Amino acid sequence: MKCFVILCVLAITYAKHIVKDKEEKKPVCEGIKVHGKIHEEKVLINGINRPYQLSYYKKNSTDHILYFSYNVGLQNESTFMIGYAEAGYPVPKPVTAVKNGFATALNHKEEIIYLGGSEGIYVRNLTEPAESAKTHHLIPNHDIWDIFYKHSLYFIAFPSRRLYKVHSHLETEKVELIHEKLYQFVIDGDGDTFISNKTGLYMIRKDSHHRIHMKGATVFRAFEVNRKGVAYFCGQNEVYVADKEKHSLVEIATIKNIFGLTFDEDDNMIYSDPHQIVKLLPIDCK
């Protein structure tokens, strides 16, 4: 009888240890924090070299297309091309009509994408099948550094790095208000403009000419505005948003060696690093 009791006690103790071990070995909720919430990484495209200038378009409930520029040169060279990848087809296909393609921007309202290269800006209709969509030469005689669309088309030319606005008859005009040599440019949902130059990031309020220096990071790789109109700023290893009242940047994510940024239809972040493009999806860690 005594042996039976001892065996029972040992069995219960062993069982408790097993339960405890299982509890201690529960999967740890890991991922990238965005605005304080854990997100898992879903790789969309892998094995590409330095993808920049991401633009995401949702075609319907199941299909999407992602445009971007990437390096096709040798290891110590930089020769960029614009490519695209559709849902379920992670191998990028090049847009060969755009020579030295480097910049992309979406016009969601008209469902077109602008593609910039060394011979100007081209346009493609996103409602057409990507394989057969025609690439029309829209703005010639400019080497394009960056493109942005909000009500009108804007671009930064290279090597001057001056900002231009495209008018309704495709006439281009220098934006005289912004006379600096720029790296990036966006207009957010409030109509406030953000520019970056060699000294850092500046905000110009709507209907104002006054530049407000934004405290924080000074070197950026990408600017992007999400579907809600919030501007995001990518440093080398961080993503920021602006605190407009305190005139400073707020870090909302740490992502090692980030190159580019865009958002899907639900405002999930899509970022690129030196070799891949990744979507971040929130997960429940309760």
Secondary structure, DSSP 8 states (H G I E B T S, - for coil): -HHHHHHHHHHHHHHHHHHHHHHHTS----SEEETTEEEEEEEEEES-S--EEEEEEE-SSS-EEEEEEEE-S-TT---EEEEEEETTEEEEEE-TTSTT--EEEEETTTTEEEEEETTEEEEEETTS-TTT--EEEEEES-EEEEEEESSSEEEEEETT--EEEE-TTS-EEE-TT--S--SEEEE-TTS-EEEEETTEEEEE-TT---EEE-BS----SEEEE-TTS-EEEE-SSEEEEEETTTTEEEEEEE-TT--EEEE-TT--EEEE-SSEEEEEEE----
